[in-house]
Structures are given as C-alpha cells and as structure tokens.
Amino acid sequence: MTRPRLALFDLDNTLLESDSDYAWAQFLIEEGVLHPEDYHAKNQWFYERYKDGTLDIHEFLAFQLAPIAGVPRAKLDAWHADFMRRKIRPMIFPRAIELIESHADALTAIVTATNRFITAPIAAELGVPHLLATDIEEVGGVFTGKARGVPTFREGKVRRVEEWLAGRGRRLQDYESWFYSDSLNDLPLLERVTHPVAVDPDATLRAHAAERGWPIISLREESAAPPAEDERARRSRKARERTPPSSE
C-alpha cells in the first residue's frame, strides 16, 4: 500500500534568504522601537549561537519576545505588515516556491523555531497551510513576552511534529516524508524522516549529509540542480525496492 506523503520545511535560511527572527529585530531597530546600541550586539550574539549549535532557546525567547510584550495587537499587526513588505518578501526565493509546489500531493507544513506571530503571515505568503512554530503566551489578546509550550527547536521539532500528527490520527512513520533544512540544529528531525534534504547547509550539516548520502540542494543558485521530481522519484523507487510490501 502506498503511504501518504508528508513534506516538512524549515523556514529561516532554507525557504528564506536570511533569518526572520533576526530581521524582525533589525526592523524594530529601524523603526526606533529598539535602541541599536543596546539591542543589535545581543541580537547578533544570539544569531551566532544559533549558527554554531549552542543556542539556549529559552534565554533567546526571553530576549526576543520582550519587545512585543504588552504592545496592542493592532500596532503589532501594522508593524508586521510593513515588515513583510520591507524585509520578508525580498527574502523569498522563487525556487522555494517551486520546491513547495513540487509537493502539491503531500501534506505540507513549515516547522520553525521562530515564533508564530512572526511566521504565520510568512507561511500564508508561501502558500503552506500548516505551521508548527514556537507559540507565545497571550492574556486578554496581548502577548506577555513568554513562550507557551514546547519551543519548536532541535528535539522540540520532532516532538511538535509527532504531537501534530497524533492529533490527525497518524504517526510520522505512517508517511513517506521529506524534511528540508539548512541547519545542524535540525539533525534530530532530519534523521527521523524518509528523505532528509540539506538546503544550502551550514558546514556541519553539509558534512553530515555528505557522509549519510543525503541530497544537498540549493535554492540560491540558478545554476544549481533544482529539487526536481527526478531525484525524489529515484530515491522513492530505491526505498520501495529495499522495503518489503506492506501487510496493510
């Protein structure tokens, strides 16, 4: 029996040219909401810790969510609309849209450590119907500046995916699954899917992918081989040849 398909996508530096968390902080600095001397260096420090795999996600969330705590939602939404126009739309790779569309026959979701306030409009812009992101506590419709539940980061991505699928009456192993990511931080989920794919990966993920024989693709270079159906189909065929027919 053919398994249903599931395609999962990291967001920052995978479907986007840069990091939406970092860009949001830079946007608030440009708007005069945050003081550059107080905020820029710390924002950069956290970004470097993310890239080298040593980020304390709870420490970062306390820093990153503080500026939106207590701000009326109408003001936040107005900021975000401008943020999408100035920062996010220029970051979206045309090839990212093509990659998402190549999985039109699959259940698709963005799985990102970045918070839901920042990423929900981005997921909608990309046409991805499901979003697993770090949730923010709200009281009376106002953000408190605290995260809610399990952050969607490292092993937390695996847990959030499993919980989401359980809510649909499924398990990850029920699907022929893909996960696309650029980051060493996503190794826990990459190692759980049928088809892990490294997208413009950092050095650690690139080395790991090369060692494991995982595909390495680029959404940045027009000359790079596209994430076309051919590679996916070839890998799927080989997986079926190695796997005995299901008894279901």
Phi, psi and omega per residue, in radians:
M1 nan 2.310 3.135
T2 -1.246 2.256 3.121
R3 -1.363 2.600 3.010
P4 -1.132 2.807 -3.087
R5 -1.859 2.540 -3.141
L6 -2.352 2.195 3.114
A7 -2.119 2.094 -3.120
L8 -1.976 2.460 -3.083
F9 -2.278 2.225 2.848
D10 -1.188 2.800 -3.081
L11 -1.840 -1.120 -2.982
D12 -1.250 2.254 -3.108
N13 1.117 0.193 3.034
T14 -2.030 -1.242 3.051
L15 -1.449 -0.417 3.105
L16 -1.872 2.663 -3.120
E17 -1.201 -0.447 -3.097
S18 -2.431 -2.781 -3.040
D19 -1.846 2.119 -3.063
S20 -1.204 -0.584 3.048
D21 -1.022 -0.897 -3.133
Y22 -1.079 -0.748 -3.119
A23 -1.130 -0.619 3.112
W24 -1.101 -0.773 3.109
A25 -1.092 -0.733 3.109
Q26 -1.115 -0.651 3.088
F27 -1.070 -0.796 -3.131
L28 -1.145 -0.583 3.055
I29 -1.126 -0.809 3.137
E30 -1.084 -0.560 3.136
E31 -1.385 -0.127 -3.114
G32 1.439 0.141 3.127
V33 -1.290 -0.648 3.139
L34 -2.048 2.555 3.125
H35 -1.470 2.164 -3.036
P36 -1.043 -0.667 -3.105
E37 -1.178 -0.541 -3.125
D38 -1.467 -0.510 -2.919
Y39 -1.903 -0.651 -2.997
H40 -1.063 -0.814 -3.091
A41 -1.096 -0.713 -3.130
K42 -1.218 -0.684 3.092
N43 -1.055 -0.755 3.119
Q44 -1.140 -0.686 3.138
W45 -1.068 -0.801 3.115
F46 -1.113 -0.666 -3.139
Y47 -1.113 -0.704 3.103
E48 -1.149 -0.655 3.113
R49 -1.157 -0.633 3.061
Y50 -1.085 -0.801 -3.074
K51 -1.174 -0.560 -3.136
D52 -1.625 0.074 3.023
G53 1.428 0.300 -3.102
T54 -2.012 0.261 -3.082
L55 -1.169 2.286 2.930
D56 -1.525 1.824 -2.989
I57 -1.106 -0.592 -3.118
H58 -1.258 -0.669 3.065
E59 -1.118 -0.754 3.136
F60 -1.127 -0.761 -3.109
L61 -1.100 -0.676 3.091
A62 -1.044 -0.697 3.110
F63 -1.229 -0.807 -2.979
Q64 -1.305 -0.534 -3.087
L65 -1.550 -0.292 -3.086
A66 -0.976 -0.713 -3.080
P67 -1.161 -0.344 -3.118
I68 -1.746 -0.056 3.141
A69 -1.145 2.228 3.065
G70 1.371 -0.048 -3.133
V71 -1.395 2.295 3.129
P72 -0.958 2.454 -3.055
R73 -1.073 -0.596 3.134
A74 -1.073 -0.696 3.116
K75 -1.184 -0.747 3.113
L76 -1.046 -0.760 -3.121
D77 -1.137 -0.651 3.092
A78 -1.145 -0.763 3.059
W79 -1.011 -0.784 -3.050
H80 -1.148 -0.660 3.115
A81 -1.052 -0.706 3.104
D82 -1.224 -0.667 3.081
F83 -1.042 -0.744 3.105
M84 -1.072 -0.768 -3.095
R85 -1.186 -0.808 -3.010
R86 -1.467 -0.602 -2.975
K87 -1.961 -0.816 -2.943
I88 -1.445 -0.856 -3.075
R89 -1.012 -0.669 3.070
P90 -1.170 -0.271 -3.132
M91 -1.521 -0.247 -3.016
I92 -1.372 2.128 3.106
F93 -1.318 2.301 2.997
P94 -0.950 -0.653 -3.135
R95 -1.207 -0.389 3.047
A96 -1.164 -0.719 3.088
I97 -1.093 -0.728 3.119
E98 -1.091 -0.703 3.132
L99 -1.102 -0.818 3.119
I100 -1.047 -0.781 -3.117
E101 -1.152 -0.443 3.117
S102 -1.205 -0.221 3.107
H103 -1.895 0.583 -3.103
A104 -1.087 -0.392 -3.121
D105 -1.584 0.133 -3.062
A106 -2.009 2.800 2.876
L107 -1.287 2.193 -3.029
T108 -2.138 2.561 3.106
A109 -2.674 2.552 2.910
I110 -1.583 2.323 3.139
V111 -2.137 1.895 -2.975
T112 -2.441 2.536 3.063
A113 -1.304 -0.343 -3.140
T114 -1.173 2.559 -2.995
N115 -1.219 2.762 -3.033
R116 -1.117 -0.605 3.134
F117 -1.023 -0.805 3.137
I118 -1.202 -0.724 -2.888
T119 -1.628 -0.358 -3.097
A120 -1.043 -0.813 3.092
P121 -1.146 -0.503 3.119
I122 -1.212 -0.763 3.096
A123 -1.046 -0.724 3.109
A124 -1.107 -0.715 3.116
E125 -1.073 -0.654 -3.127
L126 -1.417 -0.187 3.125
G127 1.375 0.421 3.107
V128 -1.719 2.088 -2.960
P129 -1.321 -0.364 -3.077
H130 -2.107 2.462 -3.108
L131 -2.346 2.150 2.983
L132 -1.930 1.884 -3.049
A133 -2.392 2.887 3.081
T134 -1.172 2.205 -3.099
D135 -1.545 2.677 -3.100
I136 -2.032 2.398 3.093
E137 -1.187 2.385 3.078
E138 -2.203 2.479 3.022
V139 -2.306 2.080 -3.122
G140 1.095 0.541 3.125
G141 1.381 0.157 -3.131
V142 -2.093 2.364 3.113
F143 -1.199 2.409 3.138
T144 -1.554 -0.258 -3.052
G145 1.599 0.133 3.117
K146 -2.010 2.546 3.046
A147 -1.297 2.706 3.104
R148 -2.146 2.234 3.101
G149 1.366 -2.785 -3.074
V150 -1.456 2.136 3.056
P151 -1.076 2.491 -3.113
T152 -1.483 1.251 -3.018
F153 -2.505 2.348 -3.130
R154 0.883 -2.141 -3.128
E155 -1.084 -0.423 3.079
G156 -1.077 -0.486 3.072
K157 -1.157 -0.729 3.114
V158 -1.076 -0.835 -3.113
R159 -1.068 -0.777 -3.114
R160 -1.156 -0.673 3.081
V161 -1.108 -0.789 -3.130
E162 -1.095 -0.715 3.123
E163 -1.154 -0.714 3.119
W164 -1.089 -0.815 -3.135
L165 -1.187 -0.639 3.096
A166 -1.052 -0.634 3.087
G167 -1.146 -0.334 3.086
R168 -1.727 0.128 -3.141
G169 1.316 0.435 -3.090
R170 -2.270 2.952 2.998
R171 -2.172 2.767 -3.138
L172 -1.007 -0.688 -3.109
Q173 -1.221 -0.162 3.077
D174 -1.292 -0.286 -3.024
Y175 -1.896 2.638 2.753
E176 -1.430 2.026 -2.883
S177 -2.170 2.610 3.067
W178 -2.170 2.517 2.953
F179 -2.410 2.241 -3.116
Y180 -1.936 2.181 -3.135
S181 -2.679 2.756 3.092
D182 -1.787 -0.176 -2.804
S183 -2.040 2.484 3.020
L184 -1.028 -0.457 3.136
N185 -1.145 -0.300 -3.107
D186 -1.702 0.171 3.122
L187 -0.984 -0.682 -3.139
P188 -0.987 -0.748 3.132
L189 -1.383 -0.650 3.100
L190 -0.989 -0.646 -3.100
E191 -1.336 -0.136 -3.111
R192 -1.745 -0.283 -3.052
V193 -1.612 2.883 3.114
T194 -1.159 -0.736 -3.045
H195 -2.227 1.534 3.025
P196 -1.339 2.371 -3.122
V197 -2.298 2.185 3.088
A198 -1.568 2.212 -3.075
V199 -2.003 1.986 -3.108
D200 0.741 0.988 -2.909
P201 -1.323 2.749 2.967
D202 -1.201 2.981 -3.000
A203 -1.075 -0.689 -3.114
T204 -1.172 -0.802 3.131
L205 -1.171 -0.665 3.118
R206 -1.027 -0.793 3.140
A207 -1.134 -0.718 3.141
H208 -1.132 -0.764 -3.140
A209 -1.114 -0.736 3.123
A210 -1.086 -0.710 -3.136
E211 -1.164 -0.647 -3.105
R212 -1.526 -0.157 -3.086
G213 1.340 0.414 3.094
W214 -1.351 2.559 3.051
P215 -1.071 2.500 3.025
I216 -2.142 2.084 -3.092
I217 -2.176 2.905 3.073
S218 -2.235 2.351 2.989
L219 -1.753 -0.016 -3.062
R220 -1.645 -0.511 -2.977
E221 -1.865 2.139 3.131
E222 -1.104 -0.475 -3.100
S223 -1.439 -0.214 -3.091
A224 -1.251 2.618 3.074
A225 -1.054 2.250 -3.101
P226 -1.237 2.773 3.068
P227 -1.333 1.016 -2.948
A228 -1.343 2.940 -3.141
E229 -1.024 -0.563 -3.023
D230 -0.973 -0.832 -3.126
E231 -1.162 -0.740 3.131
R232 -1.075 -0.801 -3.118
A233 -1.115 -0.698 -3.140
R234 -1.105 -0.780 3.138
R235 -1.152 -0.674 3.129
S236 -1.128 -0.717 3.136
R237 -1.102 -0.771 -3.139
K238 -1.120 -0.650 3.116
A239 -1.141 -0.684 3.137
R240 -1.178 -0.609 3.127
E241 -1.164 -0.530 -3.139
R242 -1.475 -0.323 -3.030
T243 -1.815 2.216 3.110
P244 -1.150 2.700 -3.127
P245 -1.003 2.490 3.131
S246 -1.206 2.572 3.116
S247 -1.501 -0.053 -3.108
E248 -1.214 nan nan
